[in-house]
Amino acid sequence: MFQELIAKMAREVEKLSFELNVTLPHEIRKAVELGDLKENSEYKAALERQQFVQARLGQLTQRVTKLANIDVAQIAVDRVGLGSQVVVEDAELNIRETYELVFGDAGELQEGHVTMASPIGLALQGKAVGEQVIFKLPKKIRRLVIVELITIHDRAADELA
């Protein structure tokens, strides 16, 4: 699971590095050739993109470092943690929802993914099957019961089988 995420980020780092080191300098050179840099929108846009790319590369580097330092052995085998897939039931609404706890930011989330730092992610962490999870949303309080749990360890065992 972590290796796939690291590989995905490495591909993005490679793409952004190429843009930073090849594409953007070329665009900046072309914009400079147009003259008057004070009112040159192409120049300003290239510089803004360059700043964004540099920031994103820094962010990706930090995330890769954090991911590489995660010790999967420290994640509980019987409780909700990073990489867990959790099925919860809302007793009030009588519906079931499935969530997967991920390490990431909103830009990478897929349907059903929640980050560890989100309100529901924080509420689910450390809980086991049968436990009630209560978390506060801006307009109401949700009460969920964990009905099924597949941890990162279960998933790894399934992938090996």
N, C-alpha and C positions, 0 to 999 in steps of 0.2 A: 504494500500500500504506500509506504513512504518512498520507496524507490521510484514508483510511478510518478509521484508528485515531484520528486527531485528531478527526474528526467524531463518532466513537462516544464519545470522552471528553468532547467538548463537550456532547453530549446528556446525559451523566451529570452534568456540572457544572451544567447548566441545571436538571435535576430536583432535584439536591441543594440548589442555591441556593434554589429555591422552597420546599423543605422547611425549610431553615434560616431563611428570612426570612418565611415565611407560616404553614406548618403547625405547626412547633414552637412559635413564640411563642403561637399560639392554644392549643395543648395546655398550655403552661406557665401561661397565664392561667386556663384552666379548672381546672387542678390547684391553683393558688393560691386560687381561690375556694372550694375544698373545705376550706380551713383547715389547721391543724396540719401544717406542712411537714416536721417531724421524722419523722413516721410516714406520710407521704403517698407511696405507691409510684408513683402516676402522675407526680408531680412529679419524683421521682428518675429514673424511666425516661425522661422527656422531657429532663432535663438530660444523662443519659448518652448518649442518641441525639444530642443537640445536639453534644456533644463528639466523638462518632464522625463525624458529618457534617462538622464543621469539619476534623478530621484528614484525612478522605478528600478533601475539597476541596483541602487543601494538597498532598496526594500527587498528585492529578490535575494540579494546576497545575505541579508540578515535572516530571511526566512529559511534559506537553504542551510545556514549554520544551525539554526534552532532545530530544524528537522533532523539534521545529521546527529544532533546530540540527544535525541529522544531515545531513552532506553525502554524498549517495548516490554522488557521483563518487569519493569516497575508499574505497568498498567495492570489493574486488578483483573483477575480472570472471571469473577462472578458478579461484577458491578459495572455500571455504566462508566465508560471512560473514552478516551480518544479512539476513534475508529469503530466504536460500537454502533450497531444498528438496533434501534429501540422501537418497539411497538407499544403505544400507549392508548388507553381508552379514556375518553372524557365522559365521566358518569353523567354529567348534567346534559350534554348534547347526545349521548349514547353513540359516539362515533369513535372509530379507531384511526390513528395516524401513525405513520412510520417516519422516524427521524434517523439520520446518520450524523454522529458527532465528528466534525472534521476540524482540522487545523487550517485555517485559511481566512481570507478576507472576503468581503461581499462580492468582489469581482469574479471570484472563482466558484461561487456556490451553484450547485445544481439543485433541482427540485428535491425537497426532502432533506437536504443538507442543512445543518445548523452548526455554527461555530461554537467552540468551547466557551467563548467569552460572551455569547448571546444570553439573554435572560433564560430561555428554555434550556440552553446548553449548560449553564451554571446550575440550574435547578435539577437537571437530570444526573449530573456527575455524582458518582459515588452511590447511587441508588441501585437496588436489586429488584428482581421480579417480585411483584406483589406489593411493593412499596408505593405509597401515594406521593406524588410530586405536586407541590403548590408553588405557583409563581405569579407574581403581580405584573399585569399589563397596564398600560395607561388607563384603560376604561373598565377593567374588571380583573378579578382574580381567577385563574384557571386551576382546576384540580384534576390531575391525571393519575391514572394507575398504570404502572408498568406491567404489561401482560406478556411480553416476550423480549428477550435480550440475546443478541448475538455479538459477542465481544470480538475484538481484533484478534484474539488468540483463537477463537472458534473459526474465524474466517481464514486465518493462516493455515489451520489444520485442514480445512476443507480444500484449500488450494493445493496442498501437498498430496491429498488423497487422490 
